[in-house]
Amino acid sequence: MQNGPEFEIFLATVPGMEETLRAEALAEGFDTPRAVPGGVETRGTWPEIWRANLVLRGASRVLVRVAEFRAMHPAQLDKRSRKVDWASVLTPEAPVRVDASCRASKIYHAGAAAQRVATAIRETVGATVTEGTKGKAGGEDDAPTVAQIRVFVRIEDDLCTISVDSSGELLHRRGHKPAVGKAPMRETLAALFLAQCGFDGTQPVLDPMCGSGTFVIEAAEIAMGLAPGRSRSFAFEQLAGFDPAAWEVVKAACTLRAVPEGLRFYGSDRDAGAIANATANAARSGVEAVTSFRQASVSEIVRPEGPPGIVIVNPPYGARIGNRKLLFGLYGSLGDVLKTRFRGWRVGIVTSDGGLAKASGLSFVPQGPPIPHGGLKVKLYRTDPLR
């Protein structure tokens, strides 16, 4: 990549997925990625920041650390935030929003902290600046802001860290899947769960309750080498360090892979509308040639011809969709079908309810930590190859 200033880069993800994202960043060639609470730290120049947004499937946001200093009181925060080289990152034309959080610090009022940094940006760069009111500081679930560059100020134990969001909209918004179902799985989370199931792009994948097709489409894109951010724009395109010609070089370096002959990715659902959405989403994503969707109940699914692969499914939990008592039969039927028709395949079930997972009758390997998803905590229940 081209020379330029090197930054500390923070790749945000959902708590509990840090190590999985670290492994992805390492595989993609990022510099010594290190898992930390809430994400992964690495280092790189602007082209590496752009590339992180473009190619990382599990990151929800890419933050650029632009300053770090001690601040014991607001006047100190004001003085030191004015010494930040804002003009090297921000431009007068792009509006900015500043969000702050304070924890275990002498500066305890997040709104006042955001105001001090916002004033420093306004008076040194000349950009239009607003202050956030939620006390956020770059978490995975922060609401995206398309029209504004976001600056995150985190003050913890009197250490102030200032970061600029290079992503804009959260990265699960790939830009080519507008049709979603009742309880959509975020694409970033689906990619991380696929990785935890051992998917590497060479095995068939089947989702028997596919909804809008997220697992199937993510698997197909991985197999084809399609960059997840290929269809969208990013906040870094409004930053002072952006070089359109260099960005084209970064995008051109992403090459497609030939999918092994006969490898396909399958989705089924009992709902005809879900199948229509999934089929349309696959076409918009450019993976229709290697995906197949059909309307079918769980009891009707059949093992595809060819080598064993991975069944991954996000069934109803009963917490918000469906009646939990009725779901025990559904999970039991799913387990029976998989045990009798999918020998040699590995299974991953994403659910918030361990009792329902147990009702499948499948033997699971030890689970990882609970993962936030849609206001709930879910776990991935994985099996070894079924016998």
N, C-alpha and C positions, 0 to 999 in steps of 0.2 A: 504494500500500500504506500501511498505518497507520504512524504515527510510532513510534519506539522506538530503543533502542540499535542502532548499526550495527556489524557484525562483519566481519572478514575471513573469507571463506568459501573453503574448499578443496574442489574437486570432483575426487575421485580417479578415475583410470582406468588402464588397462594402459599400460605404457611403449610409446611409439610412436604412441599415439592422442591425444596431448594436443592437437594442432592441430585434429583433427577434432571433439573435444569442445568446444574453444574456439569453433569456428564454430557449433556447435549452441547453446551458451550465448548467443552474440551474437544469433543468430536468435530466441531465446526472450526477448530483452530484458533479460538480466542486465547489470549495470553493468561496462563496460569489462573483460570477461574477458581474462585473460592466461595463455598457455600456459607452464607451468613443468614441470620434470621430475616425472613421476608424476601430473600433473593440470592443473587450471586454477584460477587465483585470481580471485576477484571480491569484491564487497562488497555487504552488504545487511542489512536488519533481519530479525527473526524470520519474518514472512510470506514474505520472499524465500527464506529457508532452507527453509521448508516447501514452497514452490513448486518449488524445485530438486529436492527429493526426489520430488515428484509428477510433474513434466513432463519432466525430462531423461532421455533414453533411453540416453545413452552413459556417464553417471556411474555408478560402482560404489558410491560412498559420498560423503556430504556432511559435511564436518568444519567445525566452528565454532571459530575461533581465539579463545580467551578470555584468553590471556596470552602475553607474550614478554618475556624479561629475560635478563641475563647471570648465569651461575652458574659460579663457578670451583671451588667445593668443596661437599660435601654440606650443611654448615651454612648456606651461603648459599642453596642450593636450598630448604632447609627454611624459612628465614625468608621468602623471597620468595614461595614457593608459598602460605604462610599469608596473604599480603596479597591474593591473588586473591579477587574477590567471588564465591565459590562459591555462596552462597545465592541469587544472582540467576539461576543456571543450574540447579543441582542441588536436589533435594528430599530430606528425610530418608527418605521412603518408598521411593524407587527405589534398589535396590542398584547399586553402581558397581564397575567393574573398571578398574584403571590398568595400562597397558602402556607401556614405555619403551624407547628406543633411544639409544645414545651413540656418537658418532663424532668422532674427532679432538678430544677434549675432555679437560680435566683430570678431570672426572667420567666415569669409564669403565665403572663397574659399573651396568648397566641395572637389575638387580634392586634395588640400593640406591636408585637414583633413583626407581623406581616406589614403593618403600616410603615414601620421604620425602613424596611428593605424596599418596599414599594416606592417610598419617597426617594431613596437613593437611586433607584433605577430611573425614575421619572426625571430627576434633576441632572443625572449624568448622561443618559442616553436620549431623553426626549420622547420616549415611548408613552403611549396611553396605558396606564397601569390601574388595576383594581385590586382590592384585597379580598381574599377569601374569608368566609365566616365560619367554616366548619372545623378549623383547626387541623386540617389534613396535612400530610407531609409525604405524599408519594406512594401511598399504599396501593395494593393490587386492585382494590375495589372502589377506588375513588372514581366519581363520575367523570367521564371524558369531557373535555372542552375542545371543540374543533376550531373555533375562531380565535382562540387566545393561546399564546405561549404560556406555559405554566412554569412558575418558579416555586420550588419547595424549600422551605426553611425549617430545619429540624434542630431544636435546641434540647440537648440531653446532657445532664450533668455539667451544665454550663459550656458545653462544646457546641458551637453553631456550625452546622453543615448546610451549605446552599447548593441546590441541584437544579438543573434545567431539564425539563421533560423534552426529549427529542422525538417522542412518538406521536403525541396528539391523542387521537382516539385510541382507546385500549387496543392492544394488538390482536385480541381475539376477533376483532372486526376486520376480517380479511379483505372485505370489499367485493366478494363474489358469491355471497350466500344470503340473500335477503329473506328467503322463506324459512321460517322456523316453526317449531311445534309448541306444545303446551309448556314443557319444561326443558328448554334447550340446554344442551351441554356446551359450554364454551369451547371453542376450537382449541385454545391453548391447553385447557385441562384435558380434553380428549387426546391431544398429542402426547401429553405427559403420561396419561394412563396407558396408552398404547406402548410407550417406551417401557413402562414398568412391567408390562406383559411380555416383554422381550421382542416386540416387533421391530424388525430392521429393514422392512421394505421388500423382503423376499418371500414372505409367507402369505397365503390367502387369509382374509379376515371376513368374518360374518357377524352381522348384528341382527338378531331376530326381532328386535323392537327398535328399529332404526330411526323412527321419527323423521326429522328433516335430513338425516343421513350424515351427521357430523363424523362419527367414528369411521364410517366407510370412506367418505371423501378425504378425510385426513390421511387414512392409510394409503389410499390411491395416490394422493399428492406426494407422500413420502417416497413411494415406490417409483414415481416418475421423476423425482427430483425437482418438483415445482416449488419455488420459493413462496412461503406463505404470504409475504407482503407484496407480491407482484402486482396486485390489482388496486392498490390504494396509495394515497399520499401520506406524508408524514410532517410533523411539526418542524423537523430539522430543515425542511425546504424553505422555511421563513427565517432561519437563523443567519447571523452574519458570516459564519464559517462555511456556508453552503456553496459548493462548486458544481453546477449542473453537469459539466463535462466529466468530472471525476465520478459523479454519481452514475452516469451512464456506463462508465467502466466497471463500477461495482456490480451493477445489474447484469452486464454482459458476462461477468465471470460465473454467473449461475447457469449451469448447463443441465439440460434434460438427460435423464438416464433411460436406457432401453429396458422396458419391463420384460422379464422372462416370459417366453411364449407360454400361453395358457394361464398365466397368473391373473386372477380376477378378485374383485372385492364385492361382497354380497350384502344386501340389506333387505329385510322384509318387515312388514308391519301389517296388522289387521286393518288399519285405517287407510282407506283409498286416498284420502287427502294427503296423508303423510307420504305415501309413495309418490304421488304427483309432485309434491314439494321436493322430495329427495332427488327424484329424477331430474327436475329442473335445476336444482342446485348443482348436481354433478355436471350437467351440461355447461352451466355458467363457469364452473371451476375448471373445465377442460379435461375432465377425467371420465367422460361418459364411455369412452372406448374400453375401459377396464373395470367398469362398475356395472352391477346388475341389481335392480330393485324389483320386488314383486309383492303383491298383496297376499299375505298368508298369516294365519294364526301360529302361535308357538307350536302347537301340536302338528302343524303341517310342514315345518321346516325340514329340509333334507340336507344331508352332507353333500357338498359339491364334489365333483370328480377331481382327482388329483391328490397331491400330498396333504398331510394334515396342516392345520394352521391355528388360528386364534379365533375363538368366539368371544366377543366383548359386547356387553349389554348394560344399559342403564334403565332397569325396569322401574315401574312405579314403586314408590316407597310407602304410600298410604298416609304420609304426613300432610301432603297437600292435594295430591291427586289420587283418587280412588279410596276405597274402604280397606283398611289394613286386614281385616278378617278375611275378606274375599281374596286378598293377595297371596295368602298362604298356598292356596290351590294353584295359582299361577306360577309361583316359584317352584312348587313341587313338580308341576307338569314340565317346566323348563328343565329342571334337573333330570327328570326321567328321559326326556328326549335326548339330552346331551349325552347321558351315560350309555344309551342304547345305540345312538346313531353317529356319535362323534368320537369314537375311540381314537386315541392318538392326538387329538386336538387339546389345546390348553384353553382354559376358560377364565375370563375376568368379568366379575359382576360388580357394578358400582351401585351401592345402596347405603342409605343411612340407618338401616334396620338390620342388625345382626341376626335377629330372630328369623326374619324373612330369608336372609342368605342361608341360614342353617336349614330352612325348610326345603331348600333345593336338594338336599341329600348329598351334595358334593363335598369332597374332602379338600379343604383349603390349606394352603401354606400360610405361615404367620403373616398377619396383615401389617401394613404400615400405619402411620399416624392418621387420625381423622383429618379430612380436607374440607375447607369451607366451600360450599356450593349452593347457591341460591338461598342463602339464609339458613342452611342446614349444615351438618357435618356428615360427610360421606366417607366411606372406606372402599378400597378396591379389594375384593375377595378373589384371590387367584388360585388356580389349581396347577398341579403338575399335569403332564399329558394324561388324559383319561385312559383307563384300562378297561 
